[in-house]
């Protein structure tokens, strides 16, 4: 049955002021039903105050093969980290 | 309250508790049998809401009855004839269309009933209604959507939903029937006037099914008896499962 249904990714905000966090995915016929199932599947122990559901097919993900070009070039740029810099003694807290 | 009124209120709380307990058990039979995982969990949530509602009503009934009566003795130590739930609640779960059609028709009724019960002069019943109505709003949202999905879905879903409505229709008048007990409690401001719920219920149900391809059955046959303990043959089988542990090991606790 579920193979005919769309897959949705579920994001839940656990408290006001916090970000929505990815908690899992589920099958549903449409966004309305996905919200209800998200409520029943992921907020049974009052985990949330707000739910987002997103079509899984709308998520574009970086690939394993992208690692080399995406992240490796950052390894030799230590000056992008605050720890790279020697602070003057007068600066106590940074 | 006078002794008579207290006893009548106890009976009223017990019948509302029986309604919730028996329907909750029927819904719980879908646990691990749902059409797919998400719906399985959702239905089980609704079942749990009803078991919780049964505990509140039966607990209050037991308190009014007094002695060593508890919500558990009411649930586990009475036989068919002592149960006073509506017949529609004890009908076997059938297929998914039957379960959801019954649920939708009962949810529309529960919303109106609980709204009215919130105004009861009995503070405890009013408080239970206020808690339960939030759950019912959600149940109704779900079951109404299923009516649209099934009634406006495939030829098979439409046929199954139509069949479910035909099979259920004659059990509905009992929802709106007042007996002597409820009339007496209505006069005291405690009970809900069921007869007043029928017109708004019909409006809501007609509006929902007008959006689908199914047609509402004509009124004709009707079955009564739940409130006086005359049940269908299905209740005994349900109770044999519901009460099995307490009957095999009386008084057992864990």
Interface residues (C-beta under 8 A of the other chain):
Chain A: X1 X2 X5 X26 X27 X28 X29 X32 X33 X36 X37 X39 X40 X41 X44
Chain B: X35 X36 X37 X38 X39 X41 X42 X45 X138 X141 X142 X145 X149
